[in-house]
Amino acid sequence: MAVHVGITAETLSRFERGRAAEFGARKLLAVLAVLGMELELLAIGQSGTLDELRRERNEAKA
């Protein structure tokens, strides 16, 4: 697979073992493409506005 991504087998092996000092987004996306996968990013831990939080709290009490 490393050949299809354009990296060395050693680089891929280090990445797989969590030992790659630097593994850029382009390399990661290339690996995922070869595997037929996509990367989806989800925002977590974001709070709403103060008004939204108050409304949620009031709705939970009702």
N, C-alpha and C positions, 0 to 999 in steps of 0.2 A: 504494500500500500504506500509506503514512503515514496517510492519512485513516482507514483501517480500524483502525489501531493507536491513533489519537487523538493523533498528534504531527504536527509540521510536516514538510514535505518536506525543509526545510533541516536539521532535527534528525536525521532519518533519514540524510541524505546525510553529515552530519558523523560519525555513528556508523559508517557503511559505510567511510569514509575513515580511521577511527581518530582523528578530531579532536574527538570529543564530550568535553567536560570532565566531564560527568556523564551517565550513561545507566543508570538504575536497573534493578533486577531486574524490576520490573513491566513496564517498557517492553520489555525484552529478551524476557520471556515472551510479551508481546502480539505482538511481531514474529514470534517462533517459531510461535505459534498460527496466525497468518495464513498462514504458510508451510507449515503442517501438520507442524511439527517439534516435538520435545521436547528438553529439556535434561537430560542425565544427568550426575551428578557422581560421580566415582570417587575414592576415597581412594588416594593413592599415597605411597610412601616411608615407610609405617608399618612399624615393626619389631614382631615378635612379642615374647613374654615371653622372658626369659633362658633358661628351660627349653626353650621351643620352638626357639630359635636353636641351643642345644646339641644338641637332638635332630636338627635338620636337618643340622648339621655332621657329627654322628656317622653319620647315614644316608648322607651324601655320601661319606664315607670308606669305607664298607662295600662 
